[in-house]
Amino acid sequence: MSKYFYNPVVGIDVSADFSMVAILAPNGDIYKKPFKVKHDVDGFNHLLKEIKKVEKEFNMKTPTFMESTGVYHLSLFHFLSKNELEVFIINPLITNSNKNKDIRKVKNDKKDAINIAKLGKFDDIKAYSSFDISIFALKSLCRDYYKLVDTRSVYKKKLSADLRIIFPGYSAVFSDITGITSINILKSYQTPESILKASKDDIISLLGASFRKGMDWCKKTYNKLIKAAENAKTIGIHLPSFSIKISGVISIIDSLNEQINILLAQIKAMVKGDELPKNFKNNIKLLKSIPGVGFLTAVTLMAEIGDFNNFIKPKQLVAYFGLDPAVNESGKFKSDKEKMSKRGTRFGRRALYAVALASVRTKRDGQATNKVLLDYYQDNLKGKKKKVALVAIMHKLVNYLFAVLREQKPYEQRAPKIHQQMYLRNKQAA
């Protein structure tokens, strides 16, 4: 049972330009017919006035519940919180599972607002009341960063595909066709013909401008490039439109690189500055103590987690990242294929996956990034697929994250035997 069982409760179904509001009296009856509130100053003030009126009439605090809807709920949540009201955000997965309990299929904003109010009043649900605008801003920057990186990857693949048509063999010349040296060449020469007509000194000068690899490397690379151009002249498709396409794609990649660098600089400035809470910044440092967790990964993970106090057990954090198993059972049927629910934050899960990959790698000197996790990964590979073994590593990492943030101590790499000994000692002491 909810702790607000005897209170009046407000339920809000949030949309882009307006919200539908339902108010329940302390006895659970609908206090007032659901009404619409526009997302402007007058609308917000009207809602505030109505809630204050209810609190005065019943002489009781009136909590407000709303569904998390991307960004649409944020301004309203911020406004009501600023005016010292109790406001809670409900996960849409909870509201969706409780909608249309009636036999008839009913879907409208008024009904949804009433359902949200009933959830807050009668059910002991998990709802969040904390919201830090600076952490939200950081999370938005991180998410935009990954979106731009993904977009850049699309155009890099497009560039590779176009070159295979007009300049087959070019990818064999450079290990990375989107590297600085390759891009500089393509900006000046988009076709095999233009390469063959160009001055040897000009091309070698471009090759040596980006990296200090020496004249021998430049001459060898030039010879490879000329050979590839001669072959492409015979087997490539020569269309002027494709050279224009290559120039266009390179321009887009350059623009994306610029935007990505701007975002990364802004993220670094926010973490370095005074805008974020001190405990939040300290948590970023603690996550960086885990092998395989870099700056951007630590920031992303903390931005997605937000207020760590919302998580009591590691399993809750596992579910938040969408790593919990999706159960598929019906009657006597029980699926033997266990899959991740993937209901949590996909950006957090992406960052966690990157850490998992880094954790099972070895460094240039042959030393393991995390020997404990590498051994665990290799044991799990026996009889299992690579992805399954990596998911097991991600589960381990979530436990590391939870322990580090809970104890507020940097990560210490311990062998499983030592963990077991410590556990037994603590159990005996208790």
C-alpha positions in Angstrom: 0.0 0.0 0.0 1.2 3.5 -0.8 2.1 5.9 2.0 -0.2 8.4 0.3 -3.3 6.1 0.7 -5.0 8.7 2.9 -3.9 11.8 1.0 -5.4 13.6 -2.0 -3.3 12.8 -5.1 -2.7 14.5 -8.4 -2.1 12.4 -11.6 -0.8 14.1 -14.7 -0.6 12.6 -18.2 2.0 14.7 -20.0 2.0 15.5 -23.7 4.1 17.8 -25.8 2.0 21.0 -25.6 -0.4 20.3 -22.8 -1.1 17.9 -19.9 -4.3 16.3 -18.6 -4.7 16.5 -14.9 -6.8 14.3 -12.6 -7.2 14.8 -8.8 -8.3 12.2 -6.3 -9.8 13.1 -2.9 -8.5 11.4 0.2 -11.3 8.7 0.0 -10.2 7.8 -3.6 -13.1 9.5 -5.4 -12.5 11.9 -8.3 -12.3 15.3 -6.7 -12.6 17.3 -9.8 -13.3 16.4 -13.5 -10.0 15.9 -15.3 -8.9 19.2 -16.9 -6.3 20.3 -19.5 -3.3 22.4 -18.7 -1.4 24.2 -21.5 2.4 24.2 -21.2 2.7 27.9 -20.8 3.0 30.3 -17.8 -0.8 30.7 -17.4 -1.3 26.9 -17.6 1.4 26.1 -15.1 0.1 28.8 -12.7 -3.5 27.5 -13.0 -2.3 24.0 -12.1 -0.4 25.3 -9.1 -3.5 27.2 -7.9 -5.6 24.1 -8.2 -3.2 22.0 -6.2 -2.8 24.6 -3.5 -6.6 24.8 -3.3 -6.8 21.0 -2.7 -4.1 21.2 0.0 -6.0 24.0 1.8 -9.3 22.3 1.7 -8.1 19.0 3.1 -5.2 20.5 5.1 -2.9 17.8 3.7 0.1 17.6 1.4 -1.0 16.6 -2.1 1.6 14.6 -4.0 1.7 14.9 -7.7 2.6 12.0 -10.0 3.6 12.2 -13.7 4.9 9.8 -16.3 8.5 10.2 -17.6 8.0 11.2 -21.2 11.4 12.0 -22.7 11.7 15.8 -22.2 8.1 16.9 -22.2 7.6 16.4 -18.4 10.8 18.2 -17.4 9.6 21.9 -17.4 6.4 21.0 -15.5 8.3 18.9 -13.0 10.8 21.6 -12.5 8.1 24.3 -12.0 6.1 22.4 -9.4 9.3 21.3 -7.5 10.5 24.9 -7.5 7.1 25.8 -5.9 7.8 23.4 -3.0 5.3 20.7 -4.1 5.9 16.9 -3.7 6.4 15.8 -7.3 7.2 12.2 -8.4 8.2 10.7 -11.8 6.9 7.2 -12.7 8.6 4.9 -15.1 6.3 4.5 -18.2 6.8 0.8 -18.1 4.9 0.8 -14.8 2.1 3.0 -16.1 1.8 1.0 -19.3 1.5 -2.3 -17.4 -1.3 -0.8 -15.3 -3.3 0.8 -18.1 -6.6 -0.7 -19.3 -7.2 -3.1 -16.4 -10.8 -2.9 -17.5 -12.2 -5.5 -20.0 -13.0 -2.7 -22.5 -10.0 -1.2 -24.3 -10.0 2.4 -23.3 -7.2 4.8 -24.2 -7.5 8.6 -23.7 -5.7 11.3 -21.8 -8.3 11.7 -19.1 -8.4 8.0 -18.3 -4.5 7.9 -18.3 -4.4 10.8 -15.9 -6.8 9.0 -13.5 -4.8 5.8 -13.7 -1.6 7.6 -12.9 -3.2 9.3 -9.9 -4.6 5.8 -8.7 -1.1 4.3 -9.0 0.4 7.0 -6.8 -2.4 6.8 -4.2 -3.0 3.0 -3.9 0.1 1.2 -5.2 3.5 1.0 -3.5 5.4 1.9 -6.7 9.0 3.1 -7.3 8.9 6.8 -8.2 11.6 9.4 -8.3 11.4 12.9 -6.8 15.0 14.1 -7.4 16.0 15.9 -10.5 19.2 17.9 -11.0 19.2 20.1 -14.1 23.0 20.1 -14.4 23.1 16.2 -14.4 20.3 16.2 -17.0 22.3 18.6 -19.2 25.4 16.4 -18.9 23.3 13.3 -19.8 21.9 15.2 -22.9 25.4 16.2 -24.0 26.7 12.6 -23.7 23.7 11.2 -25.6 24.2 13.7 -28.3 27.8 12.8 -28.5 27.0 9.1 -29.1 24.3 10.0 -31.6 26.8 12.1 -33.6 29.4 9.3 -33.4 26.9 6.8 -34.8 25.9 9.3 -37.6 29.6 9.7 -38.4 30.0 5.9 -38.6 27.1 5.8 -41.2 28.9 8.3 -43.4 32.3 6.6 -43.0 30.7 3.4 -44.3 29.1 5.4 -47.1 32.5 6.8 -48.1 34.0 3.3 -48.1 31.2 2.0 -50.3 31.5 4.9 -52.8 35.3 4.4 -53.0 34.8 0.7 -53.8 32.9 1.8 -56.9 35.0 4.7 -58.2 38.4 3.8 -56.6 38.6 0.0 -55.9 41.9 -0.8 -54.1 42.1 2.5 -52.3 41.3 0.9 -48.9 44.4 -1.3 -49.3 46.6 1.8 -49.4 45.5 3.2 -46.0 44.7 1.2 -42.9 42.0 3.8 -42.1 40.4 5.6 -45.1 38.9 8.2 -42.8 42.2 8.9 -41.1 43.8 12.4 -41.4 46.2 11.4 -44.1 43.7 9.6 -46.3 41.1 12.4 -45.9 43.7 15.0 -47.0 44.4 13.0 -50.1 40.7 12.6 -50.9 40.0 16.3 -50.4 42.4 17.1 -53.2 42.0 14.0 -55.4 38.7 12.2 -55.5 39.3 10.0 -58.6 42.1 7.7 -59.8 42.6 10.0 -62.8 43.3 13.0 -60.7 45.8 11.0 -58.7 47.7 9.9 -61.8 47.7 13.5 -63.2 48.9 15.0 -60.0 52.5 16.0 -59.2 54.5 13.4 -57.3 55.9 16.0 -55.0 52.4 17.4 -54.2 51.1 14.0 -53.2 54.2 13.1 -51.1 53.9 16.5 -49.4 50.3 15.7 -48.4 51.3 12.3 -47.2 54.0 13.7 -45.0 51.9 16.6 -43.7 49.8 14.7 -41.2 52.3 12.3 -39.6 56.0 12.4 -39.2 56.6 9.0 -40.7 59.6 9.9 -42.8 60.2 10.1 -46.5 60.6 6.3 -46.9 57.0 5.7 -45.7 55.7 8.5 -47.9 57.4 7.2 -51.0 56.2 3.6 -50.4 52.6 4.9 -49.8 52.8 7.0 -53.0 53.8 3.9 -55.0 50.9 1.9 -53.5 48.5 4.8 -54.3 49.7 5.1 -57.9 49.4 1.3 -58.4 45.8 1.4 -57.0 44.9 4.3 -59.2 46.2 2.6 -62.3 44.2 -0.6 -61.5 41.1 1.5 -60.6 41.3 3.3 -64.0 40.6 -0.1 -65.6 38.1 -1.7 -63.2 36.5 1.3 -61.5 33.3 3.0 -62.6 34.0 6.5 -63.8 31.2 8.8 -63.1 31.6 12.6 -62.2 28.7 12.3 -59.8 30.6 9.9 -57.6 33.5 12.3 -57.1 31.0 14.9 -56.1 29.5 12.4 -53.7 32.9 11.7 -52.1 33.5 15.4 -51.6 30.1 15.8 -50.0 30.5 12.9 -47.6 34.0 14.1 -46.6 32.5 17.6 -45.8 29.8 16.0 -43.7 32.4 13.8 -41.8 34.5 17.0 -41.2 31.4 18.8 -39.8 30.5 15.9 -37.6 34.1 15.7 -36.3 33.9 19.4 -35.4 30.6 19.0 -33.6 31.8 15.9 -31.7 34.9 17.7 -30.5 32.8 20.7 -29.4 30.5 18.3 -27.4 33.5 16.5 -25.9 35.1 19.8 -24.8 31.8 20.9 -23.2 31.5 17.6 -21.3 35.0 18.0 -20.0 34.3 21.7 -19.0 31.2 20.7 -17.1 33.0 17.9 -15.2 35.9 20.3 -14.4 33.7 23.2 -13.5 31.5 23.9 -10.4 28.1 23.3 -12.1 27.7 19.6 -11.1 27.2 18.4 -7.5 30.5 17.5 -5.7 29.4 14.0 -4.8 28.5 13.4 -8.4 31.9 14.5 -9.6 33.5 12.3 -7.0 31.5 9.3 -8.2 33.0 9.9 -11.7 36.5 9.7 -10.2 35.6 6.5 -8.3 34.3 4.8 -11.5 37.5 5.8 -13.3 39.4 3.7 -10.7 37.8 0.5 -12.3 40.2 -0.9 -15.0 38.8 -0.3 -18.5 36.7 2.7 -17.5 37.9 5.9 -19.2 36.8 9.5 -18.7 33.9 9.5 -21.2 32.6 6.1 -20.1 32.6 7.1 -16.4 30.8 10.3 -17.2 28.2 8.5 -19.3 27.6 5.8 -16.7 27.1 8.4 -13.9 25.0 10.7 -16.1 22.7 7.7 -16.9 22.6 6.5 -13.3 21.9 10.1 -11.9 21.1 9.8 -8.2 22.8 6.6 -7.0 20.6 6.8 -3.8 17.7 5.6 -6.0 19.3 2.1 -6.1 19.3 -0.1 -2.9 20.5 -3.4 -4.4 22.8 -4.3 -7.3 19.9 -6.1 -9.0 18.1 -2.8 -9.3 21.1 -1.4 -11.1 21.2 -4.5 -13.3 17.6 -4.0 -14.3 18.2 -0.2 -14.9 20.8 -1.1 -17.5 18.4 -3.6 -19.1 20.7 -6.6 -18.3 18.1 -8.5 -16.3 16.6 -11.6 -18.1 13.4 -11.4 -20.0 11.2 -14.2 -18.6 9.2 -16.1 -21.2 6.9 -18.6 -19.4 3.3 -19.7 -20.0 1.7 -22.7 -18.3 4.1 -25.7 -18.6 6.1 -23.9 -21.3 9.4 -22.4 -20.2 11.8 -21.0 -22.8 15.3 -22.2 -22.6 16.6 -19.1 -24.4 17.4 -16.5 -21.9 17.7 -13.0 -23.3 18.3 -9.5 -21.8 15.2 -7.4 -21.3 17.0 -4.4 -22.8 14.4 -2.2 -21.1 16.9 0.0 -19.3 19.1 2.8 -20.6 20.6 1.8 -23.9 23.3 4.5 -23.6 24.4 3.2 -20.2 24.3 -0.4 -21.6 26.4 0.7 -24.5 29.1 2.3 -22.2 29.0 -0.8 -20.0 29.6 -3.0 -23.1 32.6 -1.0 -24.1 34.0 -1.4 -20.6 33.4 -5.2 -20.8 35.3 -5.4 -24.0 38.2 -3.4 -22.6 38.2 -5.6 -19.4 38.9 -8.8 -21.3 41.7 -7.4 -23.4 45.4 -7.4 -22.8 47.6 -4.4 -23.0 50.6 -3.9 -25.3 52.9 -5.3 -22.7 50.8 -8.5 -22.5 49.3 -7.7 -19.1 45.6 -8.2 -18.7 43.5 -5.0 -18.2 41.6 -6.9 -15.5 43.0 -10.4 -14.8 40.1 -11.4 -12.6 37.5 -10.6 -15.3 39.7 -12.0 -18.1 39.9 -15.4 -16.3 36.1 -15.3 -15.6 35.5 -14.5 -19.3 37.7 -17.3 -20.5 35.9 -19.8 -18.1 32.5 -18.6 -19.4 33.6 -19.0 -23.1 33.8 -22.8 -22.5 30.5 -24.0 -24.1 29.0 -20.6 -24.5 28.9 -17.9 -27.1 31.1 -14.8 -27.0 28.1 -12.5 -26.4 26.8 -14.6 -23.5 30.2 -14.5 -21.9 30.4 -10.7 -22.4 27.0 -10.2 -20.8 28.3 -12.2 -17.8 31.2 -9.7 -17.6 28.7 -6.8 -17.8 26.9 -8.2 -14.8 30.2 -8.4 -12.8 30.9 -4.8 -13.8 27.6 -3.6 -12.5 28.4 -5.2 -9.1 31.8 -3.4 -9.2 30.0 -0.1 -10.0 27.5 -0.6 -7.2 30.2 -1.6 -4.6 32.5 1.3 -5.5 29.6 3.9 -5.3 28.1 2.4 -2.2 31.4 2.2 -0.3 32.7 5.5 -1.7 36.1 3.8 -2.1 38.2 3.3 -5.3 38.2 -0.1 -6.9 40.5 -2.8 -5.6 41.2 -5.9 -7.7 40.7 -9.0 -5.6 40.8 -12.7 -6.5 37.6 -14.6 -6.0 39.2 -16.5 -3.1 39.9 -13.3 -1.2 36.4 -12.1 -1.8 35.1 -15.3 -0.3 37.4 -15.0 2.8 36.3 -11.4 3.3 32.6 -12.4 3.0 33.0 -15.1 5.6 34.9 -12.8 8.0 32.2 -10.1 7.7 29.5 -12.7 8.2 31.1 -14.0 11.4 31.7 -10.5 12.7 28.0 -9.7 12.2 
